[in-house]
Amino acid sequence: MKYSRTKMEQLVKNDKELSKRLKQIMAELDLEKSFALKALYHADVKDGGTHQRNYQEL
């Protein structure tokens, strides 16, 4: 599975939990949105993550 920024932005927009998690990552690690999206992808989507199926459906 390959990372796609547009898919991640759409997934976060459609899921309140991921949106909250993205803001948390940005605040805790002091990251820009693009880097936080990638971190969120690796943490919660890639390789059997909790939101992998939703990501693949996009």
N, C-alpha and C positions, 0 to 999 in steps of 0.2 A: 504494500500500500504506500502510495506516494503522498507527501504533504502538499496541500493546495491551500493557499492563503484565502482565496475566495470561498472555498468550501467551509473552512474553519470560521470565517466571519459569518457566513449564513447559519452554520450550526449554532454558534454562540448567540446570534440574534434570535433564533427559534427556541432556545433553551435557557430559562431563567437561572437554573443552577450553574450552567457553564458561564453565563454572563457574570454571575456573582464571583465565581472562581477566578475568572480572568481578571476582574478588578482586584481581587485579593492578591494574585500573583504580581500584578503591576505594582501594587502598593508595597508588598513585603520585599520584593527584590529590586524595586526601583527600575523597572524595565519599561521600554516603550511598548506600545500595543503590538507591533509586529513581532517583537521578540517574545512577548508574553503569550501570544497566540501559538507560536511554535513550541514553547515550553508546555503549554496546555495540551497541545496535540500529542507530544511525547508522553505526557503524564496520564492523560485520560482517554486517549483515542487509539493510539497505535498499539499493535500487537495484543489484541484481546482486551483493550480498555473498555470501560463501562459505556462509552459512547461510540464504539467502533461501528456498530451496525447502522446507527443514524448517519454517521459520516459517509459510509459506503452507499447509502441510499440516495445521497445527494449526488 
